[in-house]
Amino acid sequence: VQLQASGGGLVQPGGSLRLSCAGSGFSLEYYAIGWTRQAPGKEREAVSCIGSSVLNKVYADSVKGRFTISRDDAKNTVYLQMNDMQVEDTAVYYCATSPEGSWCPKALNDLNPWGQGTLVTVSS
């Protein structure tokens, strides 16, 4: 059972990246999946979550309007499209699961990060 984040890299301010969270060993379609991030020297921050129903989506205020979470259950993958990226988006991004199972948690910071994460660097 594994969640693997990928798609990180170096991007200029104002640019875009798409992260992928691929599940293996189990089907993601019954679970809420999210993203958390941690910048050097800073506390972990929950970014977004999508429930097993795509109507259930939650975003941190810091990314609202710039990031979009989606899922493709046929590919067993959740995506995070990041647009208009800022220097403060620089962090290691982790796939995360919800303690509520198929629903995103009421407190987004209750998301539980998994795996090694993928590094996103926003710099000119």
Salt bridges, closest charged atoms under 4 A:
GLU45 OE1 - ARG37 NE 2.77
ASP61 OD1 - LYS64 NZ 3.09
ASP73 OD1 - ARG71 NE 2.93
ASP89 OD1 - ARG37 NH1 2.95
ASP89 OD2 - ARG66 NH1 2.74
